[in-house]
């Protein structure tokens, strides 16, 4: 438990950037927290790492650096994004310190729980099995999907900032970057199979996995509401949203706006 406390403290330290702008608790802070947690796992368990578990930890680092770097670039260098978000996402200046601390703690606990399947495998001295291999492959697929979606959207918005994106991966699902996230963390969760034992370990791992699923669908709902306001009068947009699933390919879920329990 002491080692897991270290993991949580690292997540808290990395995500504390959110005190500058509260949304950074769950964006820039999230990316760099996962990267640092991957580094911590590599250092903490270096004696028992093998090729498979080293790869999984390295993928966490790569994932976090890519996401954190991309979100930082978008936040600080992309003027169109700043203008689009201005007024839609508050800077948190009116939020109480207690509320900010609550978001900080909750987000950090989620990040620690997300990497817990890898942590528990390594803390029990277990090496690579079939679950690690399969999980790592799913993680790679998720990372590629998310990275490709971010790049495609960036290029499309640069070419036509006022047009909704429907090319590339966006022709299969409307939120392919969130799909990539789901795939990546599904892979992480799978790596715990054969290693997770006892109610506590399973609960911690499930909190991380189900928590990120909730966050992704909440993000999809927030995006849907914003796009409906912007493009709702466009017949092509209405046709697009009625025929392309919001996040999961081949699953006929076209809207999550009505699910108010998803935080938007």
N, C-alpha and C positions, 0 to 999 in steps of 0.2 A: 504493500500500500504506500510505503514511503516513496518508492520510485514513481508510482502513478501520481502522487502529490507533486513531484518534480515536473511531470508532464503538464499538469494543470497550471502550475506556477509559470511555466514557459508560455503556455497559451494566454494566460493573463497578461504577461509582460508584452507579448507581441501584439495583442489586440488592444492594448491601452492607447494606441494611436487614436482610437475613437473619441477620446476626450477632447481632441482638437475639433472633430466633426463627427457627431454621434453615428452617422451611417457608416463610418469607417470601421466601427466595431465589427460589422458583418460584411465588409467588402475588402478594402485594402488590408485591414487587420486580419481578416480571415485567411487571405492568401498567404501572407507572410507567417502567420501562426502555424499553418500546416507545414510550410517549408521548414521552419525551426523545429517543429516536432519531429519531422523526418530526420533532421540532423541529430537531435537529441537521442532518438532511437538508435541511430548508427553508432553514436559514441557510447551510450549507456550499455549496449549489448554487443559491443564489437567482438568480444571473445567467443560468442556462440553464433555469430552470423555465418550463413552459408550463401551460396550464389543466389538462391531464390529469395530468401528473406532480405538480403542486401538489395536486390533489385526492387522489391516492394518498398523498402525505405527510401531508396533513391527516387522512385516514382513519386513518392509523397513530396520530396524536396523539389523535383522538377515541376510537379503540378502547382505547388505553392508559389514558387518563384515566377512561373509563367502567369498565373492568375493575379498575383499581387502586382507584378510589373505592368501587366496590361491594364489593370484597374487604375493604377497610379498614373500611367500615361493618359488614359481616357479622362481622368479627373482633372489633371493639371495642364494637359496640352491640347485637348480637343475642345475647341471653343463651342462647336455646335452641340456637343453633349452638355456642356455647362449651361448653355442657353435653354436647352430643352428641359433640363432638370430644375432650373431655377424656378422657385415657386411651387414645384411639385414635391420636392423633398426638403424638409426644413433642416436648417443647420444645427438645431438643437440648442440654440442660444437661450430659449425660454424653458428648456427642460431642466428639471431639478437635478441636483447632484445625485440624490438617491435613485432617481429613475435611470440616470446614466450608469450608475454602479450596478443596478439590476441588470441592464442590458449587457454590460461588460461581463459580469459574472456568468449570466446565462449563456452567452455566446461562447465564452471560454470553456465552460463545462461541456458544451456541445462539441467543440473542437477536440477536446481530450477524449470524449466518448467515441468520436468518429474514428480515431486512430487506434482505439482500444483493441480491436481484433488482432492487430499486429503486435501491440504491446503485450497482450496476454500470451500470445504464442512465444514471443521471445523471453518473457519473464519466466515461463515454464521450461525454458531450455529446449524448445521444440524447433526442429528445422523444417525443411521444405517437404511438403507432401503434394498430392494431386490438387488439393484445394488452393495451395499457394500458387501453383503453376496456372491453374484456371483463373484464379483471382487476378494474378498479375496481367494475364492476357486481356481480361475484361477492363482492367485499369488502363492499359495502353490504348484500347479501342476508345474508351471514354475520353481520355486525354486528347486523342487525335480528333474526335468528333467536336469536342468543345473548342479546341484551338482553331479548327477549320471554320467553325461557325462564327467565331469572333472575327476572324480575318475576313470572311465573306461579308459579314455585316458592315465591318469597317469600310471595306472597299465600295460596297453598294451605297452606303450613306455619303461617302466622299463624292461619288459620282452624281448622286441625286438625293440630297438631304431630306427632301420633302416627300419622298416616295417610300412606301413600306417595302420591306425586303421579302421577296418570294422566290428568289433564285437559289441554286445550289441546294444545300441541305434544308433551306427554308421552304423548298418545294415538297419536302416529305413531312416535316413537322414545323410548327410555327416558332417553337423555342428549342432549336437543336443544341444551343449552348447549355441549357438546363438538362436536356437529355444526356449530353456528355457528362455533366456532373453526376447524374443519377447512375450512369454506367460506371463511372470511376469509383464511386462509393459503394456500389454493389460489389465491385471487384474487391475492395478492401474488406467488406463484410464477409465475402466468401473465403478470404484468406484465413479467417478465424475458425472455419469448419475443421473439426478434429483437434482443435486446441482449446476452444471455449468449453469450460466445464463449471458446473455449479450455477445456481440461480443468479448470483450477483454478477458474474462475468457476462452471462447472457443478457441480463437486464441492461448493463452498461453499454454493451455492444448494440443492443436494439435501440436504446435511447439515441445513440449517435446516428444509426442508420435511418430510423423512422424520423428523427429530427431533421435530417438534411432533406429527406423526401418532402416533409411538410414545408420547409423553407423554399424548396424549388417550386412547388405548386403555388405557394403564396406569391413568389416572384412572378410566376406565369400569370396569376390573376391580376397582379398590379400592372403588368405589361399590357394585358388584354384591356383593362379599363382605360389605360392611357391611350392605346391605339384606337379603341372604339370612339373616344372623344375626338381624336385627330383625323381618322380616316373613315368614320362611320357612314358618311354620306357618299362615299365612293362605291359604286356598284361592283367594281373589280375587287375591292377589299372585302365586301360582304360575300362575294362568291368564294374568295380565297378562304375566309374563316369558316365557311360552311362546308368546305370540302377537304381541308387540310387539318389533321389532328393537332391539338395544341402542343403535345409533348411526346406522346408515345406512338410510334409508327403503327399503323394498321389497327389501332384501338380507336373506336369511334367516339372519342371524347373531344368535342370541338370547342367547348367553353367551360370555364370554371368561375366565371364572374358571379354567378348566383350563389356560390358557396362562401357565404360571409364569414364562416369560421376560419377560412384561410385569411391570414393577416395581409392586408394590402396597404 
